[in-house]
């Protein structure tokens, strides 16, 4: 009888312990805990060493880098699975991709620099199918930016932009389907040839101008790189864009005027290695997401404002217009006393 009572008591104690502690952790390196931990390590590796992913056929490296910030969505999923599995190993492993993502993009979550910029620039692909170019022009004029760069500017839509922007932006230049409107005089305007191989002479998507601001002269480039295509059979089709980026990078490298501002639809994010020929010539980009495409549900910023001998202290997406892109506005500050000090040697 005594032994039976002890066995019954032991059973009750065991049941009470299980009821009080239902989330007992499985710390062993086995089963799904090991799989989840392995996935967490793989995710962290992709975030930190994305440059090691080869850009072979289909350009998987560029595709990964285009949507790199979105890898962070896998972190809470892995954490939830680790909690459901009650795996301490997996839960600890999830800290690796979380730390990697915060190291890359954590600064993007901090408040932007709202100090008065030395210059405000707006970049917008206005779409060659925009049903309301005049309305788009009014929205851009309302930003009161110093510079407004446009892409996909068709001959049919150009008069509407010229008419609406003229009162506030008396200076403008257009080359092919790209244009620049400025509050400050423009000089030395010329096209920039960024045509990839096999594209005819009528394809004009680059211009260069000198903006004579109150602080001095600034070289301004406007560019629209070729679109990329994602297809199941060919992967990430970026060959023409990459070739055009190399031509644009060469033109910027040869530019002797500083500061320099590049505005354009580059069909590339700043993380994408396809933009390296351009990004290597410029100062570090602003630490902001400012997703600009597609306008209905923005997942990437392919509209860029980049600088040399100046800093983009903040970049933000603006409300939608009649385009499939969102406009982006950038605050630019000079590194030194102002532009136009000394030309590059």
N, C-alpha and C positions, 0 to 999 in steps of 0.2 A: 504493500500500500504506500509506504513512504517513497519507494522508488518511482511508483506511478505518479504520485503528487509532484515529485521533482521534475519528472519528464513533462508533465502538464505545465508546470511553472516555467520551465525552460522554453516551452513552445510559446507561452504568452509573452515572455520577454522578447523572444525573437520577433514575434508579430509587432509588438510595440516599436521595436527598433526600426523595422521596415516601414511602418506607418509614419514615423517621425522623420525619416530620412529617405524619401522616395527617390531623390536625385543623387544616388551614390555614383561617384565617378568611376569609370572604367579606365584605369591608367595604363593597361597593358598595350603593347605594340602589336595589335592583332585586328583582324576583321576589318569592318568599315572604318574604324578609327584610323587605321593605317592608310586606307585609300583617301580619306578626307585630308589627312595630314599631307599626303603626297600631292594632292591637288592644290593645297594651300602653298606648298613650296614651289610648285610649278607656276602658280599665279604670281608669286613674288618674283620669281626669276624672269618672267615675261615683262613685268613692270620695270625691274632694275636693268635687265640686260636685253631690252627690246632691240637694241642695235645689233645684237648677235643673230637675230632671226634673219636668214638669208633672203635677199631680194632676187630670187631666181625666177623662173617662169611663173607668171601670175602675180608677181610682186607681193608675196605674203608679208614681208617686213613693212612695206609702206602701208598696206591695208591695216595691219595691227596698229601702227603708229598713228594713223588717221583717227582711230577711235580709242586710243589709249586710255583717256580718262574714264571711259565707260567700263573698263575692267574692274573698277572699284565696286561695281554693283554685285560682283561675285563674292565680295567679302562678307556682307551680312547673310548671304545665302549659305556660305560655308559655315559661318558661326552658328546659324540656326540648326543646320544638320548636325554639327558637333554637339550642340546641346541636346538635341533629340537622341543622339547616339550615346550621350553621357560619356563622351570621350575627352579626358583631360589632355591627351596628346594632341588630338585634332584641334581642340579649343586653343591651346597654346600655339600651335602651328599657324592658326589664322592670324595671329599677331604679326607674322612676317609680312604678308601682303598688305595688311592694314598700315603698318609702318612704312612700307615702300610707297604706297599710294599717297600717304600724308607727306612723305618726303618730296614727292614729285609735284603734288597738286594742293597740299595743305594751305600754302600761301594764297591760293586763289579764293579761299573762303574768308580771308580777312578783308576788312573794309578797304576800299580803294582810296587813292590819294585824291582828295577833293580840293586841293589848293588850286588857286587860279593858274591855269596853264600859260606857258609862254605863247602857245598857239593851239588852236582847236581844229582838228581835221576830221572830216567825215568821208567814209568810203562806202560806196553802194553800187552793186550790180542791179541796175534798174529793170532788167529783163526786156528782151526784145518782143515779148508778148504782153507787156504792161498795158492794161486797159485804161489807165488814168495817169498818163505821164505828167500832166499839169498838177494833179493832186500830189503825186510823188515829189515833184519839184517844190511845192509849197511846204510839204513836211520837212524837206531838207533845208530849205531857207529858214524855217523856224528854229533850227538848231543854232543859228547865228555863228556857224563855224567860219574860220578864216579860209579854209580850203575845202572844196567838195570835189571828190573824184568819182566819175561815173564810168560804168562799163555796160556793154550791150546797148549802146546809144545808137538807135537806128536813125536813118535820115528822116523818117516820118515823125519820130518823136522829138528830134533835136530842136525844132522851132518852139515847141511847148516849153522845154527846159530853158531855152534862151530867153523867152518872153517872161517867164515867172522869176528867174534868177537875176535878170539884168539889173533891177533896181538896187539890190544889195551886193551883187557880184558883177561889177562892170567889166571885169577882165576874165576872159576864158579862152581856152584853146581846145581844139578837137582834132584828133588824128584817127581816121577810120571809125571804129566803134567805141573809142575811149575818149573821155573829155575831162577837163579840169576847169573848175570855176573858182575864182579867187577875189577876195576883197583887196588884194594888193597887186600892183602891176606885175605882169608876166613878161619875161624876155627870153631870148635864146630858145624858143620853142622849136622842137624838132621831133620827128618820129624815132622810135627805137625799134629796130628790127629784131623781133623775137620769134620769127616764123620757124617752126620745125621743118625738117626735110619733107619735101613733097607738097608743101602748101604754097599756093599761088601768091603772086604779088599783091593781089587785092585784099589780102588778109593783114590788116593793120590793127594791132592791139597794144601798142606801146607808144608812150610819148614822154618827152623830157622837157622841163621848163625851169626857168629861174624865177622864183617868187621874190620880189623886192619888198620885204617886210620892214616895219619900222625899226627892227633890230639889225637888219642887214639881209644879205642875199642867202637864199636857201634853194638848193637843188631839189626839185620835186619830180618823181617818176610816177607814172600811172601805167599799170599793166594788167592784162587779162590773159592768164595762161590757159592753155587748152584744157578742156574738160577731161575727166577720167571716166572710165566705164567699168562696172563690175558685172561680169558675166560668168555663169557656171563653167563654161568651156575654156575661157581665157583668163579668169581670175581678175585681178585689179589692173585694168588697162591704163597705165600712166606713162607710156614711153614718150609720147609727144609732149606731154606736160613736163616731164623731166628734161627733155631736150630744150624746150623753151625756157625752163628755169635756168639751165646752164648758160644760155645766151643772155638772159637778163642779168645773171650774176656777173658775167664778163663785162657787160656794159656798166654796171655799178662799180666794179673793181677799177675800171678805167676813168671813172668820174673823179675830177680833181676838186670839186667844190664841196665844202662842208659848212654847215650840216646838210644832211641829205634825208629826204623823207620819201618812202615808197608807199604808195597806196594802190591796192588792187585786189581783184578777185584772182587769187593765186591757185585756186582749186587744190589747196593743200593746207594742212595744219602746220603749226610751227614744230610739231614733233616728227612730222613725216620727213624721212631722209631725202625724199625727192626734192625738197626745198633747200637742201644743204648748200648748193652753189650760191643761193641768194642769202640765206641766213648767216653763212660764214662771213659775209661782208658787213653785217649789221650788228648793232648793239643788242643785248639780250631783250627779248620781247616783254611786254607787260604781263604781270602774273594775274591774268583774269581769264575766265572761260569765254564769255561773250559769244556764245554760239550764234551763228548767223545763217545757217542753212540746214535743211529747208525751212522756209519761213513758217510753215504750218506746225512743224515740230522740230525745232533746231537741235541737231545732234553734233555739229562740228562748226568750228570757225574757220572757214576757208577764205573769208574776206579779211585782209591783213592791212595793218598800218605798222610799218617798221621804220627804224631810224638808224642813222650813223652820225656820231658826234652829237647826239641828242638822246633823250630818253622818253619813251612812252610810259608815263606814270600811271595811266589808267586807260582801259578800253572797255566800252560797254555797247551792248546791242540796243538799238532803238526800236520803237514800235514798227509794226509791219506797214508796208506801203502796198502798191499794186504789184510788187515783184515777188518772185519765189525766194529771194534773199532778204534778210533783214539788214538795214543800214548799221554800220558801226561807227562810233565816235571815239576819238582818241585825244587824250590830253598829252601834250608834248612840252617838255621843258628842256632848255639848253644846258649842256654840261658846264659851260664857262659863262663869260659875260654876255654872250649872245652870238648869233650866227655872223658869218661874213668876216671872221677875223683873219685867218690865213688859209690859202688854198693848200690842198694836199700836194706833197712833193712826189 
